Every structure is written in structure tokens, then in C-alpha cells.
Amino acid sequence: MSDLEPELKSMFLLWKSASENGEFPRLTEFGLPNAENAPNILSVYEIERSEVGAAADFKALYARSKLSNTLRDKFVGTRLSDHAGMGPGSRIWACFSAAAADPRPLLVSLPYVGPLSNYQSTSEIYLPLLGEAESVEYLLTGVVLMEKPYGHWRPAGTEPGSDAGLS
């Protein structure tokens, strides 16, 4: 947990404190982090599943950014697959898919792709949230934009081949 950016650590601890008896928090009972302690980008995605239960897409239900007033309008109500470079086969899709397939906190570092030229990488956390059906139906994501160059695509703070989750 020492590799977590302060905003992601705050978000993780809030999520963990909302968990009860080893159960993930419910979306309807989870209070989103306030703007002061929140990461640069905070989003909630619904996991859309196929008939066999595999993640088929991810629909943005909520998005806010400290850096862009247009993020909410661009993403809320859309799916990852609607955006170039974010659909199946992309790194971001792989992160969402991994978090949906094996629900647990997931911390990753990715190269930054976007209009803000002073950022080169991201530190991201994916946190599962329960829906009304007592199963993981949502992912809470936090993204901190980093000025340092992107160095790898393994989860931040891990060695190659090690476990990527947080406990």
C-alpha cells in the first residue's frame, strides 16, 4: 500500500472501511470521496455481463474530474467500447476486465493518453461495488495523472509475476 498515491490511498481506505464482514460495499450505500481528497478522475462503471456472466462492456454511470469540465458529458451514459482506444484489446479494457473477472482491489499504472500534454502516465485503482443482487455489478475507479514517464504495465508496486491485488 506504500505505492498508492495519497488520493488513491484515501479512496481505498474509505472503500475498505465501508466493507462489512468481508463483503464489498454496495454502490447505494457507498459515499463517494469528497473533492478535496478525491483523485484527478473518479468514476463509477456498471459491469454489463454476457449471458454466461462474463464482462461484455462497462457503462459509465458517474464521472468527475478535477482537471476537465467536459469529462462528465463525454463519458456518462457511454460504454468503454464506444471510445476509440478503450475497447477490447486496449490496456484500459484489460484492467476493467481483470477487475470484473476477479473482483478485488486492483492497482495499475498505465501510459497517459489524452489532451493534457504535461502528463505521461497514470496510477489507477479499481474497486468492486455490490449491486442489489448481492454480486459485484459496479467498479469504482480512481485515476491520478502523473508527470513521470510511464515505465511498465504491471501493477504498481509489484514485481513481474506477483499478485496485483491489494488486501
Disulfide bonds with the S-S distance in Angstrom:
none
